[in-house]
Amino acid sequence: MNKRRFNPWWRASQSGRSMSTATLQREGRQAITAVSAEQLRERYPFYSAKPAVAVDVTSESDARLNLGVPFGPAERFVKRVLDLVGAVVGLVLLLPVLLVAAVAIKLDSPGPVLFRQERVGQCGRRFRILKLRTMVKDNDGSDHLAYVAALMRGEAKAEDGVFKLTADPRVTRVGRTLRKLSIDEIPQLINVLLGHMSLVGPRPPMAEEVRMYDDWAWQRLRVKPGLTGLWQVSGRCELGFRDMVELDLRYQEAWSPVLELRILLKTPAAVLSSRGAA
């Protein structure tokens, strides 16, 4: 199946048309729900044609949204046990790294050690993600959001081989090293313990990103976001947005405890290689 012809972002870029975000989202919903629902169900048995417009990530009803979870009770139990054991072990083993990183952050630039930001999790639920601060305090994120929007439309150009702002002036000197080795994401093990996230799953998007999702992309929110996943061990920012969604859906479709462990075991090598990091 050629997913591109069902992707209004790609069609608009090929035709040269100037279309608003609202128009693109509307066309995306129509293309997916009216034209390709049966084909999507063939590839993704858990696909739902429920319009994404039913979801408002700015409302208080987010937590009541039910997109349907692809994992059964037994699978969720196994996954949660793996999360709890892995998060506790990870925090204990990585505590010295956290302490050294915290000292380096305080010496490098003014501001707090931890950075908190609202993200969108499973079924549209919002939560506060925890990271080590890698940017200057009170920075302007407008350029980043513009780049993300271009990436989702298929218009962003790779910088140094990765789809990310590699020369982001907001990132501190210490922050670049922390990001390259993914040390800044260690505090998210606390989010895993709290049940906001899982060790393995899609990366948690910002609300501004989710507002631009079509129905196909919305399917990645059916599971808890994760610290690592197929996207992370397959090249991270070397891959475009549609490739990332494809991998996230493939993970849901093929999930098993063995796949979960394989991704976890591949993660350290992916982090140390810095492939796709920026």
C-alpha positions in Angstrom: 0.0 0.0 0.0 1.3 3.4 -0.9 0.7 5.5 2.2 1.9 8.7 0.5 -1.2 9.1 -1.6 -3.2 9.1 1.6 -1.0 11.7 3.1 -2.3 15.3 2.4 1.0 16.8 3.7 2.8 15.0 0.9 0.2 15.7 -1.7 0.2 19.4 -1.0 4.0 19.5 -1.2 4.0 17.7 -4.5 1.3 19.9 -6.0 2.8 23.2 -4.8 -0.5 24.2 -3.2 -0.6 26.5 -0.2 -3.0 24.9 2.3 -3.8 25.8 5.9 -3.2 23.3 8.7 -6.9 22.9 9.2 -7.5 22.1 5.5 -4.7 19.6 5.5 -6.0 17.9 8.7 -9.5 17.8 7.2 -8.3 16.2 4.0 -6.2 13.8 6.0 -9.3 12.6 7.9 -11.3 12.3 4.8 -8.6 10.4 2.9 -8.1 7.9 5.7 -11.6 7.4 6.9 -13.4 7.4 3.5 -10.8 6.1 1.1 -8.3 3.8 2.8 -9.9 2.5 6.0 -10.2 -1.1 4.7 -6.6 -1.0 3.5 -5.3 0.3 6.8 -7.3 -2.3 8.7 -5.6 -5.0 6.6 -2.2 -3.7 7.6 -3.1 -2.6 11.2 -5.9 -4.8 12.6 -6.4 -2.4 15.5 -7.0 0.6 13.2 -9.9 2.8 14.1 -11.5 5.2 11.6 -12.7 7.5 14.4 -11.9 11.1 13.3 -9.0 12.7 15.1 -11.0 15.9 15.3 -12.8 14.3 18.3 -9.7 14.8 20.3 -8.8 18.2 21.8 -5.5 18.0 23.6 -6.2 21.3 25.2 -9.4 20.2 27.0 -9.9 18.5 30.4 -11.6 15.5 28.8 -8.3 14.1 27.3 -8.0 11.4 30.0 -11.4 10.0 29.1 -10.5 9.5 25.5 -10.5 5.9 24.5 -8.7 5.0 21.3 -8.6 1.4 22.2 -5.5 -0.3 23.6 -3.9 -2.9 21.4 -2.5 -4.9 24.3 -4.6 -7.4 26.4 -4.6 -7.5 30.2 -1.9 -10.2 30.4 0.3 -8.3 28.0 -0.2 -5.0 29.9 0.7 -6.8 33.2 3.9 -8.2 31.7 4.9 -4.9 30.2 4.2 -3.1 33.5 6.3 -5.5 35.5 9.2 -5.0 33.0 8.8 -1.3 33.4 8.9 -1.3 37.2 11.9 -3.6 37.4 13.7 -1.8 34.7 13.1 1.7 36.0 14.2 0.8 39.6 17.3 -1.0 38.4 18.1 1.8 35.9 17.7 4.6 38.5 20.0 2.8 41.0 22.7 2.1 38.3 22.6 5.5 36.7 22.4 7.6 39.9 26.1 8.4 39.8 25.7 9.6 36.2 22.8 11.8 37.2 24.8 13.4 40.1 27.7 14.2 37.8 25.4 15.6 35.1 23.6 17.7 37.7 26.8 19.3 38.9 27.9 20.0 35.3 24.6 21.6 34.4 24.8 24.0 37.5 28.3 25.0 36.6 27.7 25.5 33.0 24.6 27.8 32.9 22.1 29.4 35.3 18.8 27.7 35.8 17.4 24.5 37.4 18.8 21.0 36.9 15.5 19.4 35.9 13.4 20.5 33.0 9.6 19.8 33.0 7.4 20.0 30.0 3.8 19.0 29.2 3.6 16.1 26.7 0.8 14.0 25.3 0.7 10.4 26.4 -1.5 7.4 25.9 -4.9 8.1 24.5 -4.3 11.9 24.6 -3.6 12.0 28.4 -1.3 14.9 29.3 1.6 14.6 31.7 4.7 16.5 32.8 7.9 14.9 31.4 11.1 15.1 33.3 14.5 15.7 31.6 17.8 17.2 32.6 18.0 20.7 31.4 20.1 21.0 28.2 19.0 24.5 27.1 19.4 28.0 28.3 16.7 29.2 30.7 13.6 30.9 29.3 14.4 30.2 25.6 12.3 30.8 22.5 11.1 27.5 20.9 9.4 29.0 17.9 12.1 27.9 15.5 11.9 24.3 16.8 8.1 24.2 16.4 8.4 25.6 12.8 10.9 22.9 12.0 8.6 20.2 13.5 5.7 21.4 11.4 7.8 21.3 8.3 9.0 17.8 9.2 5.4 16.6 9.5 4.6 18.1 6.1 7.5 16.3 4.6 9.2 19.6 3.8 12.0 19.6 6.3 15.6 19.1 5.1 18.0 16.9 7.0 20.9 18.8 8.7 24.1 16.8 8.9 22.2 13.7 8.0 19.5 14.1 10.7 16.0 15.6 10.8 16.7 17.9 13.7 18.0 21.4 14.4 21.7 20.5 14.8 22.8 24.1 15.4 20.1 25.0 17.9 21.4 28.1 19.8 19.3 27.3 22.8 21.3 24.2 23.6 24.1 24.7 26.2 27.7 23.4 25.9 27.0 20.6 28.5 23.6 20.1 27.0 25.0 19.0 23.7 27.0 16.2 25.4 24.0 15.1 27.5 21.8 15.0 24.4 24.3 13.1 22.3 24.5 10.3 24.9 20.8 10.6 25.9 21.8 11.3 29.5 19.2 14.1 29.6 16.4 11.5 29.4 17.4 9.4 32.5 14.9 11.3 34.8 12.1 9.9 32.6 12.6 6.6 34.5 10.6 8.5 37.2 7.8 9.0 34.7 7.9 5.2 34.0 7.6 4.5 37.8 4.6 6.9 37.9 2.9 5.1 35.0 3.1 8.1 32.6 5.5 6.3 30.3 6.9 2.9 29.5 10.5 1.8 29.0 9.6 1.0 25.3 7.1 2.9 23.2 6.7 5.9 20.9 8.4 9.2 21.9 6.0 11.5 23.7 4.9 14.4 21.5 4.1 18.0 22.4 0.5 19.1 22.2 1.5 21.4 19.3 2.6 18.4 17.3 -0.5 16.3 18.1 -2.8 19.1 16.8 -1.3 18.4 13.3 -1.7 14.6 13.4 -4.0 12.9 10.9 -5.8 9.7 11.9 -3.0 7.5 10.8 -0.5 9.3 13.1 -3.0 9.3 15.9 -2.7 5.5 16.2 0.8 5.9 17.8 -1.0 7.3 20.9 -2.7 4.0 21.6 0.1 2.9 23.9 2.2 4.6 26.5 5.1 6.7 25.3 8.5 5.2 26.0 12.1 6.0 26.7 13.2 3.9 23.8 11.6 2.1 20.9 12.0 0.8 17.3 12.6 4.4 16.1 15.4 5.0 18.6 17.2 1.8 17.7 16.6 2.2 14.0 18.3 5.5 13.4 16.4 8.1 15.5 16.6 11.5 13.8 18.0 10.0 10.6 14.4 9.0 9.9 11.5 11.3 8.8 8.2 11.7 10.6 6.3 9.1 8.5 9.0 6.6 9.0 8.8 7.2 12.8 5.0 6.6 12.8 5.4 3.5 10.7 7.9 2.0 13.2 5.6 3.0 16.2 2.7 1.2 14.6 4.8 -1.8 13.7 5.9 -2.1 17.3 2.2 -2.2 18.4 1.3 -4.7 15.8 4.2 -7.1 16.6 4.5 -6.6 20.4 5.8 -9.5 22.5 8.0 -9.7 25.6 10.8 -10.9 23.4 10.5 -7.8 21.1 10.4 -5.6 24.2 13.6 -7.2 25.6 15.3 -7.0 22.1 14.7 -3.3 21.9 15.9 -2.7 25.4 19.1 -4.7 24.7 19.8 -2.8 21.5 19.3 0.6 23.1 22.7 1.0 24.9 24.6 0.3 21.6 22.3 2.8 19.8 23.0 5.4 22.4 26.7 4.9 22.5 27.0 5.0 18.7 25.2 8.4 18.8 23.5 7.4 15.5 20.8 9.9 14.6 21.5 11.9 17.7 21.8 15.7 17.7 
